[in-house]
Amino acid sequence: MATLTEVKNGVRIEKDFLGEKEVPNYAYYGVQTMRAVENFPITGYKIHEGLIRAFAIVKKAAALANTDVGRLELNKGGAIAEAAQEILDGKWHDHFIVDPIQGGAGTSMNMNANEVMANRALELLGMEKGDYHYISPNSHVNMAQSTNDAFPTAIHIATLNALEGLLQTMGYMHDVFELKAEQFDHVIKMGRTHLQDAVPIRLGQEFKAYSRVLERDMKRIQQSRQHLYEVNMGATAVGTGLNADPEYIEAVVKHLAAISELPLVGAEDLVDATQNTDAYTEVSAALKVCMMNMSKIAN
């Protein structure tokens, strides 16, 4: 566990098993985030805000669930939940500084989130950043969790929210295609095959075909969401739920559903849900087909 050794000249010295490191004292992230930034300077891109918000949902749900089952003191759990809500409301996103491409299964992102919420929770309780003996990124914010259940759950939530926005936009596009199909139904044009004029077709028929394929794309994307509603929260490292109270596992999923306003449920087999990623492949396949169709329409 990281500890604070001293604060001087606008920096705080944090120490972990690998040694000491200077962290800007304004920063809510800590030593493990700093090491991740040094280890994985790969793309220079920022973490998508949808994933940051999803992580805030995960950490808030975990804090509330651990408080429910008596593993986390009420004041600590409340402060962590409040810090997470602030992030969910759009604050402190600039303190998520790790690269989106990183080693492991998202450990750097998970620790960045843990440190930001731990330090903000400490402030909310009137304490100094880095006082990890009182609220620890590992022992308290990450209580009963592993990167291997927190990160996939956050990805599921972020993806579901992104798909909802996409489906709304596709719905608007479908309505416009339907409108144009009716509006242009009297317009005769040459249909083209093999890049040459072929036989006549109504322009409205072309737009009707656009709306039809868009309907199928929307259905595919809607269907691809089904397995994303199943989350492995509570699985911890390999799906066995080691170090997670059974009552916590049940409670955390309920809190996730309530906070996210998504119909999330716990996966039937946590080992399977932790080990396999076919839910993402289904979404990717649906999006790939959609983009191929959109490209054809655009050309």
KOLGU-8938 format. One record per atom (N, C-alpha, C): z negated, y negated, x; residue in one letter. Coordinates in steps of 0.001 Angstrom, whole numbers, padded with zeros to 6 digits, always signed. Each point is the difference from the previous one (the first is absolute). Last residue first. Example, Ala and Ser with C-alpha at 12.3 -4.5 7.8 and 13.67 -1.06 7.14 Angstrom:
2
-007080+002250+012850s/-000060-001190+000820s/-000730-001090-000770s/+000070+005720+000290a/+000000-001190-000890a/+000000-001200+000900a/
This chain:
299
+050288-006344-021471n/+001302+000014+000666n/+001154+000139-000984n/-004600+000018-001397a/+000191-001246+000748a/+001378-000082+000633a/-001361+003985-002248i/+000195-001096-000957i/+000322-001299+000736i/-001125+003695+002631k/+001309+000206-000632k/+000304-001117-000992k/-004216+000073+002019s/+001014-000355+000987s/+001395+000138-000594s/-003664+001432-002532m/+000048-001458+000055m/+001074-000472+000982m/-000839+004622-000283n/+000657-000485-001213n/+000112-001521-000009n/-002340+002007+003527m/+001411+000390+000084m/+000766-000519-001215m/-004645-000561+000027m/+000654-000947+000899m/+001476+000343+000210m/-002671+002929-002626c/+000129-001313-000640c/+000756-000980+000889c/-001107+004214+001749v/+001052+000126-001008v/+000253-001350-000672v/-003588+000170+002980k/+001266+000139+000718k/+001165+000109-000972k/-004417-000078-001671l/+000427-001322+000463l/+001343+000072+000720l/-002010+004023-001386a/+000382-000785-001177a/+000512-001375+000404a/-001726+002768+003395a/+001261+000536-000518a/+000490-000810-001196a/-004230-001035+001835s/+001072-000379+000917s/+001354+000463-000514s/-003863+001362-002313v/+000257-001427-000200v/+001177-000448+000860v/-001463+004387+000604e/+000579-000161-001338e/+000352-001456-000270e/-002316+001009+003926t/+001393+000422+000105t/+000704-000134-001342t/-004643-000776+000302y/+000755-001116+000568y/+001486+000338+000075y/-002935+003354-001437a/+000015-001076-001007a/+000804-001191+000502a/-000938+003794+002803d/+001212+000088-000813d/+000056-001064-001097d/-003164+001267+003869t/+000462-001357-000311t/+001243+000005-000883t/-004730+003261+001781n/+001416-000131-000339n/+000359-001396-000501n/-004546+001514+001391q/+000931+000602+000953q/+001448-000398-000239q/-003674-001290-002867t/-000185-000612+001312t/+001070+000462+000977t/-000179+001819-004373a/+000326-001423-000112a/-000136-000724+001328a/-001252+004599-000281d/+001439-000159-000227d/+000384-001474+000004d/-004528+000919+000140v/+000620+000430+001259v/+001509-000174-000089v/-002563-000825-003861l/-000093-001083+000977l/+000590+000379+001352l/+000942+001434-005192d/-000279+000690+001263d/+000017-001054+001105d/+000470-001625-004310e/-000602+001288-000348e/-000420+000767+001246e/+000138-005430-000163a/+000907+001137+000163a/-000733+001303-000296a/-001471-004629-002336g/-000186+000746+001230g/+000944+001186+000060g/+001337-004516-002641v/-000858+001176-000161v/-000163+000659+001359v/+001854-005012-002596l/-000187+000872+001157l/-000941+001146-000340l/+002664-003953-002453p/-000571+001267-000480p/-000171+001026+001122p/-000356-005548+000422l/+001004+001057+000035l/-000649+001301-000466l/-002050-004407+001028e/+000618+000025-001328e/+001202+000936-000019e/-003333-001079+003614s/+001455-000110+000159s/+000728-000156-001325s/-004763+000613+000098i/+000324-001199+000788i/+001509-000222+000065i/-001657+003894-002229a/-000449-001214-000687a/+000432-001259+000743a/+000863+004272+001906a/+000811-000199-001201a/-000362-001307-000698a/-002592+001295+003710l/+001367-000316+000414l/+000874-000316-001205l/-004374+001583-000765h/+000018-001404+000419h/+001403-000427+000439h/-000599+004501-001087k/-000176-000820-001203k/+000026-001486+000349k/+000056+003063+003522v/+001291+000007-000695v/-000077-000835-001277v/-003938+000653+002503v/+000917-000899+000699v/+001356-000046-000690v/-003532+002945-001544a/-000202-001416-000328a/+001061-000894+000633a/-000093+004708+000917e/+000342-000250-001403e/-000072-001490-000328e/-001345+001330+004254i/+001426+000310-000140i/+000468-000272-001425i/-004631-000365+001003y/+000781-001129+000512y/+001490+000237-000232y/-002951+003457-000954e/-000071-001028-001040e/+000767-001257+000416e/-000387+003535+003128p/+000872+000372-001127p/-000015-001028-001130p/-000904-001436+005116d/-000779+000533-001116d/+000945+000357-001153d/+001381-000107+005244a/+000143-000761-001245a/-000782+000708-001106a/+000597+001676+004569n/-000757-001260+000063n/+000180-000889-001232n/+003653+003658+000319l/-001159-000002+000888l/-000595-001408+000090l/+003943+001919-002546g/-001039-000875-000535g/-001257-000032+000837g/+004456+002283+000598t/-001165+000797-000403t/-001108-000844-000609t/+004343-001433+002016g/+000077+000422-001387g/-001188+000780-000505g/+000735-002175+004402v/+001000+001063-000166v/+000084+000531-001426v/-002786-003972+001328a/+000967+000194+001087a/+001098+001013-000303a/-002400-002012-004244t/-000379-000318+001385t/+001069+000517+000959t/-000230-000080-005023a/+000383+001166+000803a/-000577-000078+001405a/-000251-003402-003463g/-001105+000950+000002g/+000298+001237+000813g/+004051-002550-002042m/-001237-000686+000382m/-001184+000946-000186m/+004988+000560-000704n/-000889+000943+000703n/-001295-000659+000451n/+003678-000774-004401v/-000461-000482+001304v/-000975+000996+000618v/+004095-000720-004052e/-000994+000940+000515e/-000396-000427+001411e/+003387-002291-002303y/-001238-000239-000750y/-001117+000943+000438y/+004466+000349+001642l/-000739-001075+000665l/-001301-000314-000724l/+003241+003134-001646h/-000910+000575+000990h/-000751-001070+000795h/+003172-001406-003354q/-001017+000867-000589q/-000988+000550+001021q/+004096-002931+000512r/-001352-000552+000107r/-001085+001010-000344r/+004829+000687-000373s/-000493+000184+001374s/-001419-000512+000172s/+002427-000572-004106q/-000451+001381+000181q/-000600+000220+001385q/+001924-004207-000954q/-001182+000214-000840q/-000572+001401+000191q/+004062-000992+002112i/-001114-000687+000656i/-001286+000175-000797i/+003949+001726-001869r/-000343+000735+001223r/-001203-000628+000693r/+001758-002208-003753k/-000688+001234-000386k/-000424+000800+001226k/+002609-003847+000678m/-001346-000359-000442m/-000795+001241-000396m/+004535+000558+001106d/-000782-000363+001186d/-001441-000331-000378d/+003068+000789-003462r/-000349+001245+000697r/-000838-000284+001238r/+001643-003695-002366e/-000966+000725-000828e/-000451+001277+000700e/+003475-002432+001934l/-001286-000641+000253l/-001100+000654-000835l/+004421+001316-000643v/-000504+000553+001257v/-001345-000617+000346v/+002134-001624-003874r/-000323+001424-000139r/-000597+000569+001288r/+001657-004468-000125s/-001289+000120-000688s/-000418+001456-000131s/+004227-000939+001877y/-001067-000480+000883y/-001365+000183-000662y/+003775+000921-002555a/-000241+001065+000975a/-001083-000404+000993a/+001466-003197-003051k/-000769+001026-000706k/-000316+001156+000937k/+002804-003409+001557f/-001402-000430-000031f/-000875+000997-000750f/+004609+000840+000107e/-000534+000075+001358e/-001473-000396+000017e/+002368-000459-004008q/-000256+001413+000301q/-000581+000169+001400q/+001436-004290-001439g/-001262+000394-000619g/-000349+001453+000268g/+004175-001725+001281l/-001052-000434+000927l/-001374+000365-000550l/+004372+002881-001224r/-000694-001204-000454r/-001120-000336+000992r/+004685+002438+001393i/-001359+000300-000461i/-000619-001300-000503i/+005179+002375+001976p/-000856-001026-000607p/-001368+000541-000421p/+002553+002177+004229v/+000304-000134-001424v/-000957-001017-000608v/+000875+000022+005023a/+000314+001293-000607a/+000426-000190-001455a/-000575-002718+005227d/+000049-000104-001450d/+000441+001336-000582d/-002434+000274+004693q/+001256-000476-000574q/-000142-000148-001510q/-003226+001932+003237l/+000258-001373+000431l/+001326-000547-000521l/-001790+004269-001385h/+000486+000056+001389h/+000476-001368+000484h/-000492-000450-004877t/-000382+001249+000661t/+000627+000008+001384t/-001115-003636-004488r/+000510+000282+001339r/-000517+001345+000487r/+001180-003100-004851g/-000927+000858+000711g/+000605+000395+001330g/+001069-004502-002951m/+000508+001221+000622m/-001158+000766+000632m/-000672-003078-004420k/+000295-000170+001426k/+000575+001297+000526k/-001704-002887-004860i/+000737+001121+000584i/+000306-000320+001461i/-003780-001651-003936v/+000773-000378+001187v/+000644+001246+000603v/-003127-000178-003771h/+001376-000306-000409h/+000903-000311+001194h/-004735+000889+000368d/+000638+001211-000525d/+001454-000239-000405d/-003758-002831+002044f/+001319+000181+000617f/+000769+001183-000576f/-004433-001208-001578q/+000696-001284+000131q/+001436+000168+000488q/-002977+003748-000264e/+000405-000467-001329e/+000850-001261+000095e/-001762+001696+003947a/+000862+001042-000547a/+000516-000406-001375a/-003208-002677+002157k/+001349-000230+000507k/+000969+001054-000522k/-004562+000472-001094l/+000511-001240-000588l/+001445-000244+000416l/-002288+003579+001967e/+000264+000290-001413e/+000611-001222-000693e/-001458-000535+004425f/+001193+000848-000046f/+000382+000326-001446f/-004012-002294+000673v/+001143-000874+000275v/+001297+000800-000038v/-004034+002350-000421d/+000232-000810-001199d/+001204-000921+000182d/-001447+002544+003702h/+000589+000864-001022h/+000334-000806-001255h/-002366-002144+003420m/+001395+000202+000377m/+000722+000852-001042m/-004626-000633-000491y/+000709-001256-000256y/+001496+000163+000302y/-002736+003608+001089g/+000091-000147-001451g/+000734-001270-000394g/-001036+000783+004514m/+001119+000840-000433m/+000183-000076-001511m/-003699-002187+001814t/+001231-000686+000398t/+001226+000789-000436t/-004184+001989-000706q/+000133-001189-000849q/+001300-000740+000302q/-001154+003632+002730l/+000455+000444-001318l/+000146-001173-000969l/-001803-000827+004322l/+001411+000373+000079l/+000541+000380-001374l/-004607-000876+000417g/+000785-001223+000124g/+001490+000281+000037g/-002856+003676+000015e/-000110-000688-001287e/+000802-001296+000018e/-000442+002458+003982l/+000978+000591-000915l/-000045-000662-001371l/-003200-001258+003226a/+001327-000467+000399a/+001074+000537-000950a/-004427+001498-000583n/+000113-001414-000360n/+001377-000559+000346n/-000978+004418+001301l/+000050-000099-001460l/+000164-001449-000451l/-000675+000790+004582t/+001328+000434-000429t/+000152-000102-001511t/-004218-000917+001916a/+000964-001037+000381a/+001406+000355-000480a/-003406+003219-000639i/-000227-001178-000842i/+001032-001089+000300i/+000071+003890+002694h/+000350+000327-001383h/-000113-001239-000889h/-001480-000394+004415i/+001464+000050-000069i/+000453+000315-001422i/-004605+000140+000890a/+000496-001381+000010a/+001524-000037-000096a/-002000+004192+000427t/-000322-000564-001310t/+000493-001437-000096t/+000430+002217+004165p/+000945+000486-001016p/-000269-000569-001388p/-003110-001245+003405f/+001342-000543+000226f/+001019+000541-001002f/-004535+001615-000085a/+000060-001423-000349a/+001425-000545+000119a/-001014+004485+001320d/+000010-000146-001460d/+000098-001467-000414d/+000124+001247+004598n/+000898+000954-000638n/-000119+000063-001514n/-002775-002646+003004t/+001335-000585-000097t/+000908+000897-000826t/-004910+000622-001254s/+000764+000205+001220s/+001280-000800-000153s/-005325+000054-002499q/+001459-000117+000053q/+000527+000442+001358q/-004674-000768-001600a/+000569+001108-000778a/+001526-000039-000037a/-001758-004460+001798m/-000889+001099-000400m/+000718+001001-000910m/+001331-004327+002355n/+000793+001234+000015n/-000816+001222-000443n/-002050-004293+000209v/+001273-000274-000679v/+000832+001273-000120v/-004122+000609+002283h/-000194-000562-001337h/+001319-000245-000733h/-000323+001860+004529s/-001049+000681-000756s/-000132-000490-001432s/+003323-001940+003095n/+000116+001451-000119n/-000991+000592-000989n/+000001-004694+000971p/+001339+000353-000494p/+000145+001495-000249p/-004850-002347-000358s/+000918+000566+000988s/+001374+000253-000621s/-004774-003024-000706i/+001163+000522-000729i/+001046+000408+001026i/-004183-000740+001798y/-000365-000191-001409y/+001122+000475-000930y/+000456+000134+004694h/-001167+000834-000281h/-000388-000107-001475h/+003497-002630+001997y/+000377+001275-000599y/-001162+000965-000188y/+001305-005126+000890d/-001329+000614-000112d/+000139+001356-000692d/+003656-003203+000730g/-000270+000914+001100g/-001363+000656-000044g/+000652-004700-002397k/+001048+000989+000237k/-000395+000877+001185k/-004010-002246-002628e/+001059-000319+000947e/+001053+001108+000038e/-003029-001282-004488m/-000181+000542+001345m/+001212-000339+000861m/-000910-000652-004924g/-000641-000996+000849g/-000232+000453+001419g/+002352+002232-003731l/-001440+000258-000006l/-000756-000952+000919l/+004692-000157-000285l/-000449-000191-001382l/-001500+000229-000142l/+002105+000878+004164e/-000074-001438-000287e/-000541-000260-001404e/+000830+004459+001181l/-001139-000533+000753l/-000170-001489-000266l/+003783+002073-001760a/-001203+000384-000748a/-001255-000508+000696a/+004095-000556+002200r/-000093-000922-001134r/-001240+000318-000839r/+000908+002871+003574n/-000390-001325+000485n/-000083-001025-001120n/+001470+004393-001054a/-001370+000042+000510a/-000457-001389+000427a/+004473+000587-001341m/-000924+000022-001143m/-001455+000065+000441m/+003408+000093+003297v/+000093-001256-000750v/-001026-000021-001125v/+000412+003989+002484e/-000648-001072+000761e/+000037-001327-000757e/+002200+003799-001877n/-001448+000220+000059n/-000716-001154+000697n/+004745+000015-000096a/-000576-000281-001322a/-001518+000140+000020a/+002269+001210+003880n/+000174-001436-000205n/-000625-000406-001335n/+000213+004548+000925m/-001088-000664+000720m/+000107-001516-000090m/+003429+002582-001978n/-001270+000295-000667n/-001152-000725+000688n/+004244-000207+001996m/-000051-000802-001221m/-001320+000203-000722m/+000772+002658+003758s/-000126-001405+000405s/-000105-000909-001216s/+000824+004652-000633t/-001380-000286+000398t/-000192-001468+000364t/+003924+002800-001623g/-000395-001283-000551g/-001412-000394+000368g/+001818+004080+001530a/+000375-000005-001419a/-000403-001303-000669a/+001302+000680+005400g/-000889+000657-000951g/+000509-000120-001417g/+001602-003852+003264g/-000272+001409+000232g/-000937+000580-001039g/+003346-004112-001189q/-001175+000253+000829q/-000216+001498+000161q/+002933-004368-002482i/+000287+001279+000659i/-001098+000246+001013i/-000332-003966-002392p/+000214+001023-001030p/+000300+001379+000570p/-003111-003537+002661d/+001418+000229-000239d/+000169+001056-001094d/-004383-003235+000169v/+000573+001159+000677v/+001472+000138-000374v/-003260-003369-001678i/+000924-000356+001080i/+000623+001201+000695i/-002979-002394-004139f/+000564+001348+000127f/+001155-000101+000986f/-002321-003832-001437h/-000847+000735+000934h/+000413+001466+000108h/+001946-003245-003031d/+000426-000300+001366d/-000875+000682+001045d/-000907+000210-004720h/+001112+000879+000375h/+000457-000245+001433h/-003654-002136-002879w/-000221+000688+001272w/+001146+000937+000415w/-000231-001371-005242k/-000640-000609+001162k/+000023+000946+001204k/+001600+000889-004660g/+000936-000663+000904g/-000606-000654+001223g/-001905+002890-003675d/+000373-001302-000564d/+000901-000811+000929d/-001826+004139+001375l/+000848+000299-001152l/+000505-001287-000653l/-003156-000378+003371i/+001288+000397+000581i/+000992+000313-001111i/-004350-000945-001327e/+000594-001209+000568e/+001373+000306+000593e/-002573+003592-001528q/+000585-000756-001108q/+000634-001289+000496q/-002393+002653+003065a/+001256+000650-000382a/+000695-000764-001121a/-004268-001416+001286a/+000963-000288+001066a/+001363+000593-000332a/-003512+001036-002881e/+000381-001406-000150e/+001015-000402+001062e/-001866+004315+000238a/+000876-000099-001171a/+000476-001436-000207a/-003176+000774+003353i/+001287+000594+000387i/+000993-000116-001149i/-004367-001377-000872a/+000645-000930+000932a/+001363+000521+000440a/-002709+002760-002746g/+000470-001171-000732g/+000732-000983+000888g/-002075+003783+001936g/+001163+000388-000793g/+000583-001171-000764g/-003982-000727+002342k/+001109+000245+000930k/+001272+000366-000757k/-003976-000582-002458n/+000433-001287+000554n/+001171+000171+000966n/-001953+003909-002008l/+000652-000853-000988l/+000506-001298+000612l/-000352+004519+002950e/-000928-000935-000626e/+000752-001014-000861e/+001765+004987+000909l/+000140-001338+000564l/-000926-000944-000755l/+000184+004532-001212r/+000180+000140+001446r/+000062-001355+000697r/-000372+001216-004921g/-001203-000266+000776g/+000123+000159+001492g/+003276+000248-003825v/-000660+001282+000299v/-001198-000175+000927v/+002628-003815-001394d/-000323+000760-001214d/-000825+001247+000306d/+001831-002577+003541t/-001182-000633-000587t/-000456+000770-001237t/+003952+001336+002006n/-001122+000354+000879n/-001296-000643-000469n/+003939-001149-002306a/-000329+001409-000229a/-001175+000445+000863a/+001716-004378+000564l/-000642+000133-001308l/-000428+001438-000261l/+002434-000879+003931a/-001315-000654+000063a/-000746+000154-001318a/+004447+001570+000206a/-000899+000842+000794a/-001397-000597+000066a/+003407-002492-002119a/-000337+001189-000789a/-000983+000891+000740a/+001720-003705+002292k/-000900-000436-001074k/-000441+001198-000829k/+003188+000752+003322k/-001322-000257+000585k/-000998-000484-001046k/+004531+000781-001316v/-000607+001246+000484v/-001420-000246+000493v/+002586-003740-001234i/-000366+000794-001179i/-000722+001267+000420i/+001797-002638+003376a/-001170-000658-000580a/-000478+000746-001239a/+003980+001395+002013f/-001152+000392+000810f/-001275-000640-000539f/+004009-001301-001973a/-000312+001384-000368a/-001195+000518+000794a/+001732-004251+001046r/-000702-000020-001286r/-000398+001410-000429r/+002614-000352+003851i/-001315-000610+000244i/-000819-000014-001289i/+004444+001382-000282l/-000832+001037+000604l/-001393-000541+000308l/+003183-002990-001681g/-000271+001009-001020g/-000880+001116+000524g/+001659-003435+002881e/-001176-000410-000769e/-000332+000997-001115e/+002324+001402+004698h/+000397-000536-001307h/-001240-000306-000832h/+000007-000211+005387i/-000232+000962-001064i/+000371-000647-001338i/+002503-001876+004306k/-001319-000005-000619k/-000098+001119-001034k/+003149-000168+004707y/-000069-000322-001428y/-001444+000009-000480y/+001652+001207+004461g/-000322-001407-000188g/-000055-000427-001452g/+000863+004479+002398t/+001006-000729-000774t/-000248-001499-000069t/-002768+002947+002943i/+001288+000665-000199i/+001024-000886-000705i/-004874+000483+002520p/+000795-001216-000217p/+001463+000378-000237p/-004687+002640+000462f/+001222+000209-000785f/+000737-001308-000281f/-004134+000374+002688n/+000592+001331+000149n/+001361+000133-000668n/-002701-004019-000282e/+000437+000222+001378e/+000752+001320+000144e/-001923-001028-004145v/+001050-000987+000261v/+000558+000180+001410v/-003716+002589-001233a/+001213+000466-000669a/+001167-000948+000247a/-004295-001199+001562r/+000562+001094+000807r/+001303+000510-000619r/-002391-003247-002391m/+000540-000572+001229m/+000640+001073+000873m/-002320+001370-003848t/+001263-000641-000355t/+000659-000589+001238t/-004248+001731+000517q/+000963+001091-000171q/+001358-000527-000451q/-003671-003054+000587v/+000446+000579+001259v/+001049+001091-000199v/-000427-003311-004124g/-000903+000249+001113g/+000658+000724+001152g/+000892-003577-004737y/+000260+001283+000659y/-000886+000126+001224y/-000068-003981-002369y/-000732+001024-000742y/+000301+001392+000545y/+000122-005025+002590a/+000718+001159-000528a/-000923+000939-000761a/-001135-004060+002541y/+000473-000309-001353y/+000552+001245-000691y/-001477+000054+004545n/-001121+000041-000942n/+000399-000392-001419n/+002962+002641+003831p/-000236-001374-000471p/-001064-000004-001097p/-000132+003741+003723v/+000635-000186-001306v/-000233-001448-000413v/-000361+003473+004715e/-000184-001292-000645e/+000800-000058-001299e/-002217+004471+002500k/+001224-000747-000236k/-000338-001316-000694k/-002187+004871+002816e/-000135-001279-000691e/+001350-000685-000161e/-000617+005526+000275g/-000444-001161+000758g/-000061-001253-000850g/+000973+004609-001403l/+000927-000251+001098l/-000386-001214+000834l/-002357+001468-003981f/-000104+001071+000988f/+000903-000222+001210f/-001262-004439-002436d/+000130+001324-000594d/-000054+001034+001112d/-001163-005649-001059k/+000007+001151+000898k/+000158+001273-000811k/+000794-005825-000177e/-000291+001240-000707e/+000171+001171+000961e/-000696-005653+000046i/+000251+001175+000834i/-000415+001229-000795i/+001819-005112-001536r/-001109+000941-000019r/+000407+001219+000815r/+001455-005578-000018v/+000368+001420-000070v/-001268+000831-000128v/+000062-004839+000543g/+000936+000293-001074g/+000483+001424-000065g/-003303-001570+003267n/+001267-000716+000157n/+001044+000402-001047n/-003797+003401-000108k/+000021-001183+000861k/+001408-000581+000034k/-003505+004365-001850v/+000980-000965-000485v/-000067-001222+000902v/-001408+005711+000376e/-000332-001426+000078e/+001130-000836-000580e/-000493+004862-000590t/-000883-000222+001139t/-000387-001465+000147t/+001575+003725-004085l/+000144-001367+000497l/-000967-000199+001151l/+002448+004790-001658t/-001187-000857-000097t/+000334-001376+000545t/+002470+005057-001979a/+000041-001256+000743a/-001286-000787-000222a/+000460+005469-000164m/+000000-001191-000843m/+000000-001241+000879m/
